[in-house]
Amino acid sequence: YGKNVKYPTLVENAYIRDLTTLSRADSTPPRLEPEYSNSSELGINIKHTSGGSLFRSLEFSLALFSGTVYNKLLTRPFDNVIASVQIGRNNTRGIETSLKLNQVFNRFILNASFIQLDISDPLLYAYKPKKNFSLHLSYVSRFGLYFNSTFFYEGKSLAWYYDNENQFRTETITPFNDMDVVVGFHIPLVKNAEAEIQLAGYNVFDRSGFRYYYLKKRYWQMSLALRY
């Protein structure tokens, strides 16, 4: 259980009031209200270590959480865009659970997770799905090859943005499923040095249907790293 207070920054106050220059008079007008929040969480974690060859350990977690926030500034999670509004009160409740198997056949990690949210004002948590399920598989070979894949399902979420005419818009993102994939290889070089090549694909089936931003869209990434 905890309580927090967050005071808006000078930049946030200036953005809301559409200031482009500062003067002595700019310190006297009313400012944004402080953001207050309180939250609580109750959960359980269980770990079982196996002596068999099928898997090394099993981990299970379950958490119930609840939070209330006042005067939260409406912002997007992936950039600095701010909407000119503070939400008076928002309640968020949810449940989160996961099950993880470590070192299956000494090579694999399996992880399944689920989260369900009840948000009274979805605008405050734009692009966050009300329901999310994911199934993750990791593999590491003795030769340096590794592979990660995550299949996931996202429930309905709400997006907001400013269009080309600077008008505030909202859009519902319908439920969809997709997959992330990562393949890489560690290459030993000299003593204490190695190279790593990696290819990653995110939202590889491109099923979100959201078109305004690259968020939740398919993209590929290739990288080369040298470590010493």
Secondary structure, 3 states (H helix, E strand, C coil): CEEEEECCCHHHHHHHCCCCCCCHHHHCCCCCCCEEEEEEEEEEEEEEECCCCCCCEEEEEEEEEEEEEEEEEEECCCCCCEEEEEEEEEEEEEEEEEEEEEEECCCEEEEEEEEEEEECCHHHHCCCCCEEEEEEEEEECCCCEEEEEEEEEECCEEEEEECCCCCEEEEEECCEEEEEEEEEEEEECCCCCEEEEEEEEECCCCCCCCCCCCCCCCEEEEEEEEEC
